[in-house]
Amino acid sequence: MPSTTESTEPVPGSPVELPAAPRQIEGRSLGRIAWTRFKRDRVAVAGGVVVILLVLVAVLAKPIESVFGLSPDNLHQDLLDADLGGLPSGSFGGVSLSHPLGIDPLQGRDLLARVIDGSWVSLLVAFGATVLSNTIGTVLGVVAGYYGGWVDAAISRVMDVFLAFPLLLFAISISASLQGGAFGMHGLPLHISVLIFVIGFFNWPYMGRIVRGQTLSLREREFVDAARSLGARGPFILFKELLPNLTGPILVYSTLLIPTNILFEAGLSFLGVGIQPPQSSWGGMLNDAIKYYQVDPEYLLVPGLAIFVTVLAFNLLGDGLRDALDPRGN
């Protein structure tokens, strides 16, 4: 009786199937690992989305105003109630389809237009001051941490001197003294430049201390010793070996420093020594709204929420980046 079992032996001349090659393990860069961690944090992602939207609104403030017919200078006197001392007619500060955030008392300017017009000023000052303080702090911090000795001691003492300054009082005095004009500039360009200089120049020691501490640990690593053995000199090691490895801490601290600078600019404008009218600013709007907080709380709420949402979004983004770039994270 013939066997029904099929033969497994290859037939002569037939092609032989080779075993599949083992699947190679795909390597992931540090940036990709950080991005994967960051995407898991939904709160940080939401903060990043809000930050992107705020930046877009600030950059496109003028086109948005022209497209939607918004203008912070248009006066809507017909929407004010003369019997109430110039307060907006209707409830919630005159909120309507035409004015979704209401209008301000006495002049009737659209609050949405003023918030949008003030956004680019706040973000410009905050980003400019952050870039200035990060540049000075990073350079001096990495130099102090790498060279050590008397260089480290001298830079550290300079940091201590700057940290001892009463920054708020110093900023108020400088901003107030330069209101009339200086360095050939007047008006809004002068106010923005003064704020960027005052906030950024006197805040660099915070970044300098962080970079110095990171550099002290990195200068003993193997890649620095390898660069020295190949004949690399100090400037090359500083800016080609150490600085790229400091990108993470610098990026994280920058996202946490920006909201601090926004609050500082708003505080100076609130005190009357920051951005001056007719340019809208969130701090200036808060100052104007103090007189009406009992009868028109909407006027106080709108710029306060703008500052709150902006600062919260940057802080959430910074916390998420810190966790994502942490090499000890999962």
Secondary structure, DSSP 4 states (H G I P E B T S, - for coil): ----PPP-SPPTTSPPPPPPPPPPPPP--HHHHHHHHHHH-HHHHHHHHHHHHHHHHHHTHHHHHHHTT--TT---GGGEEGGGTSEESSSTTT--SSSTT-B-TTT--BHHHHHHHHHHHHHHHHHHHHHHHHHHHHHHHHHHHHH-HHHHHHHHHHHHHHHHS-HHHHHHHHHHHTTT-BTTB-HHHHHHHHHHHHHHHTTHHHHHHHHHHHHHHHTTSHHHHHHHHTT--HHHIIIIIIGGGGHHHHHHHHHHHHHHHHHHHHHHHHTTSSSPTTS--HHHHHHHHGGGTTT-HHHHHHHHHHHHHHHHHHHHHHHHHHHHT-TT--
